[in-house]
Amino acid sequence: MNHSNPEKFGSPDRNSSSAERTTVVASQFDIECMSRALALAEQGQGFVEPNPMVGCVIARHDAIVSEGWHRRFGDAHAEVDALRHLGGSGRDCTLYVTLEPCCHTAKTPPCTEALVQADLPRVVVAMQDPDRRVAGKGIQVLRQAGIDVQVGLMEKEAARLNAPFVCRTTRGRPWVMAKWAMSWDGRIATATGDSQWISNEAARTIVHAIRGRVDAVAVGRGTVAADDPLLTARPAGPRTAARVVFDSRAQLPSNSKLVQTINEGPVWVMASTDAELEQVDRLRNAGCDVLQFEGSYPDRIAAALSALAERHVTNLLVEGGGELLGAIQAAGCIDEYHIFLGQKIIGGRDAPGPLGGIGIDRLVDSVQLEDVRVDSIDGDVYLSCRRRAEP
């Protein structure tokens, strides 16, 4: 086993029960074990939310002897899953886990309890849990039990993996993924509103796969009027997303596909408190959940995002239209972009673009992007990226 190329990372001081950090040098084997734990964690995507994705590896000397991950919401956490497959004492083992072990009882007992009972001498944690019920307390419990806990190995990678969980936990709103299809000249429809289809079938297959792993899919009232979408994943994915319509006046038609397929997935209407009571009652009687918010449109957008987080929405896919996407963009709440360039040129000064609103005056205020990926999808171009994190 090659132990070259050591990596330095932060770790709690061994003489303290706090999360205060000193510098530790990781071996190449440490890095390989944590890389494997991160890959395992990713297998829980779409299955574990609103919980975080967590992976775990147990190694004895220079060999991985057990693996586990959080497989489904309500099931065993990654550490317990790995310990079940260990087959024996952990006395001479190191456990690598991508997120700080929990120290509270929820749907499952505390993972710290299981780790202490396993008699593990060393635990390596990629990142602290931002959940205030944990937030360093799990590390303290393990240290107080005499376990050598080291924190921060591949922390950036772990934080990226669970960015949606961190966003909901620390910002009180979902991780917002914006999706749109547009022509090569930046139009999402013609001047008359014709938009089906700008992207090809292969691109739409990707969109359905994304829908199948998010908690909610949102559109504006104008998109419903223009396209009458279902907003379901076809084929179904691991999650059934709530279908969210931003509709200030609660005028979603009763004969729309969304209302007519209420049994295939919940429909949540985000309306103003000024909406007519008759319209609100009509939608509620049809099975829709109508949430009403006060204030201006931007204020209602912010309140709606907070309400979605309270409903445990971790990942929100916003598919349009331009006014809704523009409002969320203006609020600085789009975290991830999925853009499909169809093999078309539309033209026309009145043909809409993907982001409405007033936009910005200076390029220095533009959104900066990172993790940009470009793929060719049967001739269409698929662009995906994230908003660059603030320093």
N, C-alpha and C positions, 0 to 999 in steps of 0.2 A: 504494500500500500504506500503510495507516494504522499509524504507529509510535507512537501515543499509549498512555497507560496503562502505563508501564513497570513492571516487576516487579523487585524486588531479590532476589537469591539469593546463596548462598555459593559461592565459587570458590577453588580452590587459589591461593596466591600465585604470580604469574607468575615470581618470582625464586627459586622453590623447587621441588624435585622431589617434595615431600611433599604430603599431602592437606590441609595447613593451609589454612583458608579466609579469604578476604577478601570484601568485598561487591562485587557486580557488578550493574549495572542492565541488565536484559534489555529488548529492544525488543518491540513487539507482534508483529513478524515472528518473533522468536525463540520467543515463546509459541505462535504458530500452528504453527510447525514442530514443536515438542515435543508439542503437542496431537495433531498428525497422527501422530507417531511412537508415541504412547501408543495411539491408535486402531488402528494397524497391529499393535502388540504383542498386543492383545487377540484378534486373529484366530488366534493360536496356542493359545488356551485349549483344553485337552483333547488337543492334539496334541504338545506339546513336553515335558510333564512326564516326568521329574523336573527338567528344566531350567526356568529362568525364562522368562516371556514377554518378548520384547524386540522393539522396533520401532526403525527407523532412517530418517532423512530426510537427504538431502544437498541443500543449497541453494547456488546461485551468485547472488551479489548479492541481489536481492529475489524470486527465483523458485526453487521446488523443482524440482530437475532429476532426482532419483532417489529411490526408496523401496525399503525392504526390511523383512522381518521374519523371525524364526525360525519356520519353517513347520512343522517336524516334528522330533522328537527324532532326532539323528544327522545332520540336514541342516545346511547352512551357517547360521552365525549371522547376525543381522540386518545387522551392518555389512558383512560380506562379500557378503550378498545385495544390499544397496544399491549397493555398489561395482561389482558385476557389471553392473548396469544403468546405471551412470554414463556409460560410453562416452567415455573420455578421462581426462585428468589431473584430480586434485582440487586442483590448485595454488591456485586462486582460490575454493575452496568451504569451506563450514562443514558439518560433519557433526553431526547431532543424534541422540543415542541414549539410550534410556530406562534403561539399566543400564551401569555401568562395563565397558568392553571387557575381555575375558579376556586373560590374559598367560601361559597355560599350555597345553600340548598335551593334549587329551583325545580325543574322537571327531573333532575338527577342529583345525587349527593355531590358534595364538594370533591373536585379532583385532587385537591391538596391532601385530603384524607387518604385517598387511595395511594398516592405517591409516598406518603410517610409510611404507611403500612407495608409497602413494597420494599422498604429498607434500601432505597436508592441512595448512593453516596453523592451523585452529581446530576444536576438538571441544567440543561442549556435552553434558554428561552429566547425566541427571536425578538419579541416585542411585548411591552406591557399592555394589559387590557385597559382600554379607555373607559370601560363601564365602571361607574363610581362604586358599585358594589365590590369591585375587585381593586383596580387601580393601584397596584403595588402590594395590596394586602396578601395576595396569594404568595408572592415572593417572600414576604415577611414570615408567613406561616411555615414555609418550607425551611427557611434559614433558622428559625427558632427551633425546628426539629433536628438541626444539625446537618442539613443537606447543603452542599456547595452549589449555590444557584448563580449562574452566569447569564447575563441578559444583554441582548443587542446584536447577536450574530445574525447577519442577513436581515437586519431590522427594516431596511428600506424595501426589500422585496416582500417581506411580510406585511408591511404597511400598505404597499400597493395592492396586494392580493385582497386585503380586507378594507380597502378604502371606502366602499359603500357602508359597511358596518360602522366604521369610524365616523363617517359623515353623519349618519343618523344618530349615533350616540353622543357626539360632541357638538354638532350644529343643530340638532333637532329638526332635521329635514331629510328626505330621501336623497340618495345619489341619483342625479338626474342625467339620463342618457338621451340626447337629442338625435333623432333620425329624420333624414329627408332624402328624397330622390330629386335630382334636378338635371337639366340639360347641361351641355358643355358651356352654354353662355349664362348659366346661373338662374334659370327659370324653373319653378316648380309646377307651372301650369301655363296654358296659353292665356291670352287676354280675356278669353271668354270663360275661363275656368276649367277647361278640359285638361285632365292630368293623368288619365289612365290609358296606357301605362308608360311612364317615362323610363323606368328601370325594367330589366328583363326578368324572366322567371327565376333564373338562378339567384339573382339579387334578392328577389322576394322570398326565396327559400331561406336565405340568411336572416331576413327580418323575422320570419316565423320562428326560427330557432331562438332568436333573442327574446321574442315575446314569451316563449315557453319557459324561460328561466327568470323572468322578472316578476315582481309582485303586482305591478299595475302598469297599464298602458293608457296614455292620455292623449286626447285631441281637443280641439276647440269646436264650438258649435258650428262654425263655418265649414269645417272639414266634414262634419256629419251631413250638412246640407248638400255639399258638393259630391261626396263619395259614398255616403251611407255605408260606412265600414262595419265589419263584424268585430275587428280587433282581437280575434282569438288566434291561438297558435294552431297551425295546421301543417303537419300532425301535432298532436298535443305534446307538450314538454313536461318536465317534472313539476311545474307550477301552473296553476290556473290563475292568470292575472285578473285582477279587478279592472274593469273598463271604466275609465274616468273621462267625463265630458265637462270641460269648462264652459258653462252655459249660464251667463249672468241672469237671464230672464226665465230660466227653466222652461225653455220652449222645445226641448228635445221631442220630436214627433213620436206619438204612440205607435205609429206604424213603421218606425225605423227598425233596422235590423238589430240594433242594440237592445231596444225594448222588447222586440219580438223573440229574442233569444236569451231572455233574462235567466232561464234555467241553465244556460251554458256557462255562466259566469256573472258575478255581481256587476251592477252598473251603478256608479257613484256620480251624481251630478253636483258640480261645484257652482252654486248660484249665489246671487246677491240677496241680501235681506230685503231688497226692493222688489224682488220677483213677486208676481201676483200669486196670491194664496191658491187660487183655482189651479194654476199651472203646477205649483208645488204638490198639491194634493193629488192631481192627476198622475203625476209621475210616481209618487209614493204608492198610490193604489195599484199602479202597474208593476210594482216590485222594486223600483229604483230607490236608492238611498240618496236623499237630497240633503246636502250640507249647505248652509247659508252663512255668508260672511259679510261683514260691514266694511265700509270705506271705499276708497278708489280701487280701480282695477289692479294696480300694482300691490296695494295692501291686501286685497283679496287673494292674489296669487301667493303671497308670502304666507298668509294664514292657512290657505289650502295645503301648501306643502307641509306646514307644521302639523296640520290635522292628519295628513297621510302618514307622517312619521309616527304619530300617536296610534295609528292603526297598524303599526309594525311594517309599513312599506319601507323596505330597504332600497330596492332598485326600482326606479320609475322611468319607463320609456315614454318619451314625448314624441309623437309622430306628426304633430302639426295642429293647426296651420301656422301661417307666418306670424299672425298677431300674437298667438299664444307663445310660440317659440321666441319671438322678439321680446316679449315681456319677461320671460324667464331669463333670457340672455341679458337683458338690461339689469335685472336684479342680481346678476353674477352667480346664478344658480345652475348653470349647465356645466356639468363636470366631465362629460364624455360625449364624443360626437361620432355618429355613424352616417356617412354621406355616400350616396350612390350616384355616380355620373352615368346617365344613360347616353346611348350613342345617337344623340339628337341635338339639333340647334333649333330653338324656338323663335327668339327675337321678339321685338315689340316693346315699346316703352311701357305699356300698361300690363305686360305679363309679369306676375308677381315673383319675387325672390323668396328664399326660405325664411328670412328674418325680417319681420316688420318692425314697427315702432320708429323712433326718431334716430336710432343709431348713435354714433359717436361723431364728434367734430374733429378730433385729432388722432392720428395713427398711433401716437404714443399711448393712447388709452385703449387700444385694441386688445382683444384677448390673445394671450400667447399660448401656444400649443406645445405638447410634448408627446413622446411615445407614438409618433406618427407611423402608421402602417399603410402601405398602398398595395392593393391586390387587384388582379384582373379577374373578372367574373364573367366568363363567356363573352368577352368584349366590353362589358361595362367595367367601370372602375369603382372599386370600393375603398373609401378612405376612412380610417378610424384613428382616433387620437383622444388625448385627454387635455383638459385645461391645465396649464402649467400651475403647479402649486405656488401659492404666495410664499416668499422667503420668510 
